[in-house]
Amino acid sequence: MSFRTHFGHDIYHIRMDKLKWTQQQIADAVFISLREYQKIEKGEISPGSEIFLRLVFFLNVNIENYRQDLFNWSPL
């Protein structure tokens, strides 16, 4: 699964299952447009680093889930 798909899938489930917020509410909370948020959630685009961090901190996502995808890093 690609980073875009993985991250989008995760934020969708956090939004729906835990927060029960609308896409618009989350987009407003992290200062992006609704359309940009929708594209991130669908896995159509990858968020830039600033937006990624805003979403991670706002949604309390475990950043370790994305280490390998983000940095193309694997343990020895």
C-alpha positions in Angstrom: 0.0 0.0 0.0 1.4 3.4 -0.9 1.9 6.2 1.6 -0.9 8.2 0.0 -3.4 5.3 0.2 -2.2 4.2 3.7 -2.4 7.7 5.2 -5.7 8.6 3.5 -7.2 5.3 4.7 -6.0 6.0 8.3 -7.3 9.6 8.5 -10.7 8.5 7.0 -11.1 5.9 9.7 -10.0 8.2 12.5 -12.4 10.9 11.2 -15.4 8.5 10.9 -14.8 6.1 13.8 -13.3 8.2 16.5 -14.1 11.9 15.9 -17.3 11.7 13.9 -16.3 15.0 12.3 -17.1 16.1 8.8 -14.4 16.6 6.2 -15.0 20.3 6.3 -14.5 20.4 10.0 -11.1 18.7 9.8 -10.0 20.8 6.8 -10.9 24.0 8.7 -9.0 22.7 11.8 -5.8 22.2 9.8 -6.2 25.2 7.6 -6.6 23.6 4.2 -9.4 23.6 1.7 -12.1 21.0 1.7 -11.1 19.8 -1.7 -7.4 19.4 -0.7 -8.5 17.4 2.4 -10.8 15.2 0.2 -7.9 14.5 -2.2 -5.6 13.5 0.7 -8.3 11.3 2.3 -9.0 9.6 -1.0 -5.2 9.0 -1.6 -5.2 11.2 -4.7 -2.4 13.4 -3.4 0.2 13.3 -0.7 0.1 16.2 1.8 3.2 18.4 2.0 5.2 18.1 5.2 3.5 21.0 7.0 0.0 19.7 6.3 1.0 16.1 7.1 2.3 17.3 10.5 -0.9 19.3 11.1 -3.0 16.3 10.3 -0.8 13.9 12.4 -0.9 16.1 15.5 -4.6 17.2 15.1 -5.8 13.6 14.6 -3.3 12.1 17.0 -2.0 9.7 14.4 1.0 7.6 15.2 3.8 8.9 13.0 5.8 5.7 13.3 3.2 4.0 11.1 4.6 6.0 8.1 8.4 6.0 8.9 9.3 3.5 6.2 7.0 5.1 3.6 8.2 8.6 4.3 11.9 8.0 4.6 12.2 4.9 2.5 13.9 3.5 5.6 14.0 0.0 6.9 15.7 -1.4 10.0 18.9 -3.4 9.6 
